[in-house]
């Protein structure tokens, strides 16, 4: 085929898109629909805690429209990083929504479900073989890290999608995935140049994010040909420019020219961007350099404890002028009081009290270049992280009282320093997590880390017909 038409309804399933734009895109007769459904952007809690970043009803709305559109045109629907983090629990959650839609709409199709959560014994084996290596930067990685991880996922490339389609799948729901692989798999399988396929996928995976000025998430469309591709949003209010498309290559990348995937590197050094209308851009010159060794990126998360937070504000100009000293004295007072309460049962290293000062450097911390406080008030966010929620809540009570009445030299008598908008002042957050893996593994094949299940879906009836 000389032209492959690709529709990306939105940058992430659950963020939304306009139905009017989606219908315009379907009228352009795409050969397949692809959509990213997750990311590490929302933080480690989703991977660690097994939750999704978007509400269930928001995901169901987007998925329903995509599924109905794909089945109407009888074209494949490919969705990656299901449920945000792409672990088994996320995949199960997402597929359950898909099944609800299929039953309600009486849809029939062959479904492939590709898993990306990794078996811990498999990872230990690869680690002993020296086939797991760190990216930069990376925390320490050993068997103890693997054991204490809530879950570890591998970021699949294009090959597991190709395999699912070759098995007859019409709908593919995949765990953690390279965003671009969702869109590159079919073009590569159909013989289009890999550089163009991967680059088109890079532009498409964020939906309309690469237009000149996006006001709401929406669709993006690409016409992929043998020596170039053209991108344009079906939304008539949006336009692409050479600059908007070229600049998107830097999005989520440290290098705007070299973008690494499992099977190699997308090289945009000689790429050209040309406006072919007021709203569309032609891209050519994208190249792909195959990797000497196929690698799969690993992402993991572990629980670090339980957390309570307090939000409060300070408007006293005397305290604001000495806020750094006030915060340090407050931390010392909190530590002393916690020792009084817990004694040897809780050592200083067993818990953490962090204080963010918004209006000073709450966003950037010590990297903030503006040293002068220019606000008449400050917002303080106190974070207490401890081994249990009970201890975190207890220490938060200590924090609130110490911050409320911490004296300053300019005031005599009892001072009230902190205004808290909530009662009780502390909010219990539950378990909190951190990312603990930023490594790549060298598998024997692109498929061995990503087992697949095949189902026949007929309305409410679903039958598994194959699995790894």
Buried (B, 14 or more C-beta within 10 A) or exposed (E): EEEBBBBBBBBBBBBBBBEEBBEBBBEEEBBBBBBBBBBBEBBBBBBBBBBBBBEBEBBBBBBBBBBBBBBEBEBBBBBBBBBBBBBBBBBBBBBEBBBBBBBEEEBEBBBBBBBBBBEBEBBBEBBEEEBBEEEEEBBEBEEEBBEEBBBBBBBBBBBBBBBBBEBEBBBBBBBBBBBBBBBBBBBBBEEBBBBBBBBBBBBBBBBBBBBEEBEBBBBBBBBBBEEBBBBBBBBEBBBBBBEBBBEBBEEBBEEBBBBBBBBBBBBBEEBEBEBBEEBBBBBBBBBBBEEEEBBBBBBBBBBBBBBBBBBBBBEBEBBBEEBEEBBEBBBEBBBEBBEEBBEEEBEEEBBBBEBBBBBBBBEEEEEEEEEEBEEEEBBBBBBBBBEEBEBBBBBBBBBBBBBBEBBBEEEEEEBEBBBBEEEEBBEBBEBBBBBBBBBBBBBEEBBEBBBBBBBBBBEEEBEEEEEE
